[in-house]
Amino acid sequence: ARQSQSIPLANEFISAGFPSPADDYIDIGIDLNEQLIRNPTSTFLLRVSGNSMTEAGIYNDDLLVIDRSLNPHPGHIVVAVLDGAFTLKRLTIQSGLLSLEAEHPDYPPINLQEYGDVQIWGVAVYSIHNLHKIKSSK
């Protein structure tokens, strides 16, 4: 049984452009489980190791919310099992064939036809990362 825990939610959106006036901003509570996890029995958290998905905003040590009940489609970021090894990549179609692509120029695409056992284990739906750990590329 999942226990609900409400965290205060600001009643206003925060401007990422020009500042907006601060009114009485704390209004209601929000349960992050309800917001991040649509299918609790098929949802898992995985910790990222590596930098192959940084251009998708997924960094080393991020915590990913993976939903195994979703049907993977090209364009989704997926957790795949290739001959028993887990990897996180974007599912794509190249020349009519499914492949996995990194979101970093140092990593080549993975041709799924080169592997004997391929499983798309789940679809990544959220990435949670500590903003203080991300190094600026500027």
ZAMI-579307 format. One record per residue: residue in one letter; x negated, y, z of N, C-alpha, C, O in turn. Coordinates in steps of 0.001 Angstrom, whole numbers, padded with zeros to 6 digits, always signed. Layout:
BEGIN
AXYZXYZXYZXYZ;...
REM end
This chain:
BEGIN
A-000837-001186+000000+000000+000000+000000-000878+001244+000000-001820+001368+000784;R-000549+002142-000884-001314+003370-001022-000772+004398-000053+000435+004637-000006;Q-001660+005013+000726-001257+006031+001681-001345+007396+001014-002355+007735+000397;S-000289+008165+001144-000246+009497+000558-000931+010483+001485-000705+010476+002696;Q-001764+011326+000908-002399+012376+001679-002329+013654+000867-002892+013740-000224;S-001646+014629+001395-001423+015877+000683-002535+016878+000982-002934+017062+002132;I-003028+017522-000083-004050+018564+000014-003401+019860-000431-002661+019851-001415;P-003644+020983+000252-003009+022241-000165-003333+022587-001609-004472+022435-002051;L-002325+023055-002345-002473+023443-003746-002105+024904-003883-001048+025333-003421;A-002975+025666-004516-002684+027076-004753-001478+027204-005663-001318+026428-006606;N-000638+028171-005386+000570+028413-006152+000259+029052-007502+001103+029035-008398;E-000910+029601-007659-001306+030304-008882-002364+029497-009627-003065+028674-009039;F-002467+029748-010933-003593+029236-011695-004768+030159-011448-004579+031348-011192;I-005980+029627-011522-007163+030462-011348-007655+030883-012722-007755+030063-013635;S-007958+032144-012859-008413+032668-014136-009874+032316-014352-010717+032556-013488;A-010165+031747-015512-011552+031482-015877-012038+032563-016841-013134+032476-017394;G-011212+033569-017028-011566+034707-017878-011655+035944-017009-012624+036125-016272;F-010641+036798-017095-010604+038010-016290-009941+037725-014952-009026+036905-014887;P-010383+038384-013879-009785+038155-012560-008296+038495-012547-007834+039393-013250;S-007566+037748-011725-006149+038050-011530-005937+038359-010060-006691+037877-009214;P-004913+039161-009735-004695+039527-008327-004373+038308-007472-003670+037396-007907;A-004897+038304-006249-004647+037199-005317-003411+037527-004495-003412+038475-003710;D-002363+036744-004678-001142+036909-003896-001173+035899-002759-002243+035415-002391;D-000030+035580-002206+000037+034488-001238-000150+033211-002034+000770+032757-002715;Y-001340+032630-001951-001708+031611-002919-001495+030182-002477-001392+029309-003338;I-001421+029886-001200-001217+028499-000773+000279+028247-000681+000988+028910+000076;D+000752+027280-001464+002187+027071-001545+002585+025655-001178+003304+025445-000201;I+002128+024688-001948+002580+023318-001754+001378+022394-001638+000239+022805-001857;G+001642+021166-001299+000578+020174-001234+000594+019299-002469+001604+019193-003165;I-000532+018679-002728-000664+017787-003870-001407+016527-003415-002362+016603-002642;D-000961+015384-003899-001608+014109-003599-002453+013744-004817-001910+013503-005896;L-003775+013701-004655-004651+013406-005783-004414+012011-006357-004613+011799-007553;N-003997+011073-005537-003670+009742-006062-002537+009830-007080-002584+009183-008126;E-001524+010629-006774-000403+010778-007706-000831+011495-008981-000307+011204-010056;Q-001765+012419-008877-002211+013186-010036-003173+012414-010931-003123+012551-012153;L-004049+011603-010338-005117+010954-011088-004844+009495-011441-005469+008955-012354;I-003928+008858-010735-003735+007418-010911-002290+007134-011293-001383+007194-010463;R-002101+006823-012569-000755+006539-013073-000343+005104-012767+000815+004853-012431;N-001274+004162-012879-000997+002740-012691-001933+002181-011619-002998+001660-011948;P-001555+002280-010350-002472+001896-009260-002999+000467-009336-004154+000229-008983;T-002194-000485-009782-002650-001876-009788-003669-002157-010892-004351-003181-010852;S-003781-001264-011875-004729-001495-012969-005782-000396-013064-006459-000265-014083;T-005918+000390-012001-006865+001502-012019-008052+001199-011120-007904+000692-010009;F-009242+001527-011635-010482+001300-010903-011332+002551-010962-011176+003377-011862;L-012227+002690-010006-013213+003761-010013-014569+003138-010327-014936+002107-009763;L-015304+003771-011229-016645+003316-011568-017604+004492-011482-017239+005617-011821;R-018816+004241-011035-019855+005262-010953-020697+005203-012224-021111+004122-012644;V-020953+006356-012836-021726+006435-014081-023217+006382-013773-023697+007003-012824;S-023933+005631-014592-025381+005581-014516-025918+005860-015911-025720+005057-016823;G-026593+006984-016086-027159+007316-017384-026602+008612-017941-025711+009233-017362;N-027156+009004-019089-026842+010315-019657-026286+010252-021077-026305+011265-021776;S-025800+009116-021522-025370+008990-022912-024052+009694-023221-023679+009802-024389;M-023335+010176-022200-022021+010794-022439-021966+012250-021981-020880+012783-021750;T-023115+012894-021850-023140+014257-021299-022404+015265-022176-021818+016211-021650;E-022418+015095-023485-021718+016050-024346-020202+015892-024282-019474+016719-024831;A-019721+014850-023627-018294+014682-023354-017958+015168-021944-016823+015027-021491;G-018952+015743-021248-018722+016232-019890-018789+015155-018833-018283+015344-017727;I-019406+014023-019151-019569+012912-018209-021050+012785-017919-021855+012579-018828;Y-021409+012909-016645-022806+012988-016240-023196+011812-015341-022345+011132-014767;N-024510+011597-015240-025047+010588-014342-024489+010810-012937-024481+011936-012439;D-024037+009763-012318-023498+009744-010954-022053+010240-010853-021520+010318-009746;D-021397+010582-011981-019974+010928-011934-019164+009716-011496-019595+008572-011642;L-018005+009988-010965-017054+008955-010596-015951+008972-011648-015290+009993-011836;L-015746+007843-012337-014737+007761-013383-013506+007035-012884-013603+006052-012149;V-012338+007530-013294-011084+006838-013076-010808+006071-014365-010659+006669-015430;I-010742+004738-014265-010561+003850-015413-009206+003168-015292-008900+002556-014268;D-008395+003276-016346-007081+002628-016363-007141+001455-017343-007314+001645-018547;R-006998+000261-016815-007068-000947-017640-005746-001254-018325-005703-002130-019188;S-004659-000562-017970-003363-000837-018583-003167-000081-019893-002241-000380-020646;L-004029+000894-020173-003878+001690-021393-004407+000937-022606-005415+000235-022524;N-003721+001088-023722-004154+000491-024969-005213+001397-025583-004908+002540-025923;P-006457+000922-025738-007516+001784-026269-007308+002098-027746-006944+001228-028538;H-007547+003353-028097-007435+003823-029475-008716+004549-029845-009408+005065-028968;P-009044+004597-031131-010195+005398-031552-010076+006829-031035-009021+007456-031128;G-011173+007323-030493-011194+008642-029860-011222+008549-028342-011711+009464-027679;H-010703+007455-027778-010742+007271-026327-012167+006966-025870-012948+006354-026599;I-012490+007398-024665-013728+006983-024015-013391+005714-023241-012486+005700-022408;V-014133+004654-023532-013790+003345-022993-014964+002722-022247-016127+003056-022472;V-014614+001810-021359-015593+000919-020744-015513-000376-021542-014470-001029-021590;A-016617-000732-022160-016668-001949-022971-017644-002929-022332-018604-002537-021669;V-017376-004207-022548-018279-005267-022111-018822-005914-023379-018078-006519-024151;L-020135-005777-023581-020797-006318-024763-021731-007441-024337-022766-007200-023715;D-021358-008661-024676-022136-009838-024273-022455-009805-022772-023578-010105-022366;G-021477-009446-021967-021615-009458-020520-022156-008185-019891-022245-008109-018665;A-022524-007170-020693-023073-005920-020153-022068-004786-020338-021513-004606-021421;F-021843-004028-019273-020919-002897-019318-021576-001682-019967-022767-001435-019782;T-020778-000924-020733-021232+000340-021282-020048+001292-021383-018901+000863-021506;L-020336+002582-021330-019324+003627-021452-019605+004402-022732-020669+005007-022867;K-018666+004391-023669-018849+005073-024949-017492+005482-025508-016448+005083-024993;R-017525+006293-026583-016299+006667-027282-016019+005621-028374-016899+005293-029171;L-014794+005109-028397-014376+004141-029404-014098+004896-030701-013322+005851-030710;T-014728+004470-031793-014567+005140-033082-014387+004109-034192-014587+002912-033985;I-014008+004590-035361-013947+003754-036556-014923+004333-037567-014846+005510-037917;Q-015839+003496-038031-016800+003905-039062-016729+002898-040198-016931+001701-039995;S-016442+003390-041384-016318+002532-042580-015306+001408-042352-015505+000280-042802;G-014219+001731-041647-013172+000754-041387-013459-000225-040267-012640-001104-039999;L-014614-000096-039600-014990-001007-038518-015077-000256-037198-015525+000890-037156;L-014647-000904-036117-014742-000292-034794-016190-000221-034348-016969-001150-034563;S-016537+000892-033726-017871+001035-033150-017751+001848-031874-016686+002381-031561;L-018840+001937-031150-018913+002732-029925-019967+003805-030139-021072+003521-030600;E-019617+005034-029802-020566+006130-029989-020837+006840-028675-019931+007108-027886;A-022110+007137-028465-022515+007949-027326-022167+009400-027622-021909+009762-028770;E-022160+010213-026601-021952+011655-026733-023250+012350-026356-023280+013261-025528;H-024325+011886-026995-025664+012434-026774-026499+012032-027985-026464+010870-028388;P-027246+012960-028573-027963+012647-029815-029064+011596-029688-029487+011039-030702;D-029534+011312-028496-030613+010341-028323-030138+008883-028366-030958+007965-028342;Y-028825+008668-028428-028285+007309-028376-027565+006986-029680-026626+007693-030047;P-027978+005937-030390-027342+005587-031673-025979+004922-031454-025706+004403-030372;P-025129+004939-032482-023846+004222-032396-024075+002722-032218-025114+002188-032608;I-023100+002064-031630-023161+000617-031415-022163-000038-032359-020962+000221-032282;N-022658-000876-033237-021824-001633-034160-021299-002859-033410-022078-003735-033033;L-019996-002923-033195-019425-004014-032394-019541-005372-033083-019467-006407-032420;Q-019722-005380-034406-019854-006643-035122-021180-007341-034824-021355-008514-035153;E-022113-006620-034202-023410-007208-033861-023375-007995-032551-024375-008599-032163;Y-022233-007991-031870-022116-008670-030579-021160-009841-030695-020153-009772-031400;G-021486-010916-029995-020638-012103-030024-019385-011955-029179-018300-012364-029591;D-019534-011371-028000-018412-011230-027080-018208-009748-026786-019042-009121-026133;V-017100-009189-027267-016789-007769-027076-015423-007663-026412-014442-008233-026890;Q-015370-006930-025307-014101-006647-024634-014037-005160-024325-015002-004582-023826;I-012902-004542-024622-012663-003168-024161-011988-003330-022804-010815-003694-022718;W-012732-003059-021766-012325-003358-020390-011316-002354-019858-010434-002721-019082;G-011429-001087-020262-010514-000071-019772-010782+001261-020440-011777+001435-021144;V-009870+002203-020206-009962+003539-020785-010252+004536-019666-009575+004548-018638;A-011265+005368-019880-011584+006415-018907-010540+007519-019018-010281+008027-020109;V-009939+007892-017884-008910+008936-017907-009347+010210-017183-008853+011293-017496;Y-010254+010097-016236-010778+011270-015522-012228+011039-015151-012648+009914-014880;S-012983+012123-015144-014346+012119-014642-014419+013124-013507-014014+014277-013657;I-014930+012685-012386-015055+013547-011213-016536+013737-010951-017263+012767-010736;H-016986+014986-010969-018405+015212-010719-018630+016395-009798-017812+017309-009695;N-019758+016340-009142-020178+017378-008221-020796+018499-009043-021810+018284-009706;L-020216+019677-009016-020691+020792-009828-022089+021254-009436-022774+021885-010242;H-022519+020959-008238-023852+021379-007788-024951+020451-008305-026126+020817-008273;K-024592+019262-008780-025593+018318-009281-025844+018471-010779-026856+017992-011290;I-024931+019135-011484-025076+019275-012935-026101+020348-013227-025983+021485-012770;K-027114+019970-013998-028161+020911-014368-027757+021623-015646-027298+020989-016596;S-027920+022895-015673-027604+023677-016862-028624+023385-017954-029819+023262-017685;S-028145+023277-019179-029041+023033-020312-029536+024341-020916-030221+024334-021939;K-029192+025467-020285-029615+026777-020816-030997+027143-020352-031505+028207-020703;
REM end
